[in-house]
Amino acid sequence: MEQAEYQLSRTEAMLWVGKIALIFFLILGLIYAFAVLSPRIAAWIDKKRGKTPEYTRYDEHTRVKGMFEADLPKDKNQKENEEQKDNGEG
């Protein structure tokens, strides 16, 4: 039994590579859109639900943030300086 060999031409191969790349970037675009839109959707749902009880109210520390809005971790020196300013040590 002989296997039939089918060899793609250069044009057909480039079309396959293009299709795969297009599908790949579409999937990445969907993931990016989900990552950007999910905090906005959560904020919209919270707004639609109306006034929340005092014990579940959000402040600036519990606000829903997107992955690109997150605060960067502070180094040890910055934390110490902020604590000194808060305590009035100067």
N, C-alpha and C positions, 0 to 999 in steps of 0.2 A: 504494500500500500504506500503510495506516494502522497505526500502532503503537497497541496497546491500552495505555492508561495504567492502572496500578493504584496507588492511593494507600493507604498504610497508615493505619489509624485511629490515634488517639493511644494507645489501649490496646495495640494490636499493636506499635507502635513502642517503647513502654516495655518490653514483654516482650522484644523483641530486644535492647534496651540492657541489660536485666537479665541475660539469658543471656550476652551477651558479657562483661559485668563479672564474672559468676560464673566463667566459664572463665578470664578473666585472673587473678583472685585465686586460683583453684585452681593455676594454673601457678606463680604467685609463691610459694604455700605449699609446693609440691613443691620448688622451688629452695631455699627457706629450710630445709626439713627435710633436704635433702641436705647443705647447708652445715653444719648443726648436727650431724648424725649421722655424717658421714664421719670426723672425727677419733676419735669413740668407736668406730666399727667398726674403724678402723686399730689402735687400742689393744687392742681385744678380740682381733684377729687376732694381734698381737704376743704377747699373753699366752698364747694357745692354742699358739703355735709353741714355747713353752718358753724355756729359757735360751739367750740368744744368745751367740756368741763375744765375747771381751773387746774385740776390735777393732771390733765393730759395736754395742756397747752404747750406749744412749742416756743422755745426761745432761740437765741442765736446759736446755742450749742447743739440743739436737737433739730435744727432746720434740715430739711431734706436737701442734700447737695448732690450735684452731678459729679462724675468722676474727674472732670476737669476743673471743678470748683473747690476741691478738697484742700484743706490747709496742709502745708508742708510741715513735717515734724521740726520742732525747734531744737537747736542744739543746747547743751547744758549751760553755756554762758548766757544765752538769751533768756533762758528761764530764770536764772539767778538774778539777772538785771531787772527783769519784770517784777520778781518777788520783792526785791529791794525797793523799787519804786512804789509798789503797793503798800509796803510797810512803812514808807516814809524815811527809809535809811539813806536815800539819795544818790 
